[in-house]
């Protein structure tokens, strides 16, 4: 199953907004546009696979090379227990970039994405769309419109404290639970299931040849309880948003369209980046 190819629009939050505490999984969207950091020279995302994972204060490499969260690692579920992992395993019979050889989708298997966000677009249900042109790194999440994936200012999140104005990173769906106290309700992660904290993803904009590599720093509710929408969503830190060089129109719209992403283990060569 090929990568997560999403057509996403990034919503910008106010730089003063502090992301919800790890105990509160129901983070809400903020319609306010985040301000561009004053130091433009610092907004450069990694474009090689040698991404600086040590910049994440919430994860550290184990002796076997696999990253583990620094807190509550005992509550992190084994592969297959998050809602999103199980969602794709049931829907497609495999999970893209899975650390399990027996469950990882073969290269070339394409899975179209989920649906539009009802709240934003006033739809009564998910709308499935499939793109006719596929490009490098456009293999798993592939839809035209999703809820705007917003830049986040940082704070005390699921994976620990981080500064969204100074740190690169992404936020993935935290699941349907408001409390996040039950690992069985984790989308890709929640307060009780931090196994995907620090995992490396690649992110690519349509028309841009080279992907960038980023780490998971937090979980977001995306105002949905539906895995067919939540599991495809992604949000970026404020620094990452500006480093992706938004156009004037994208800044005005508070986001990007046509974002493709996936965990960086499609070929089974980086098990530490495989999702749980």
Secondary structure by P-SEA (a helix, b strand, c coil): ccccccbbbbbbcccccccccccccbbbbbcbbbcccccccccccccccccccccccccccccccbbbbcccccccccccccaaaaaaaaacccccccccccccccccbbbbbbbcccccccccbbbbbbbcccccccccccccccccbbbbccccccccccccccccccccccccccccccccccccccccccccccbbbbbbcccccbbbbbbbccccccccccccccccbbbbcaaaaaaacccaaaaaaccccbbbbccccccccccccccc
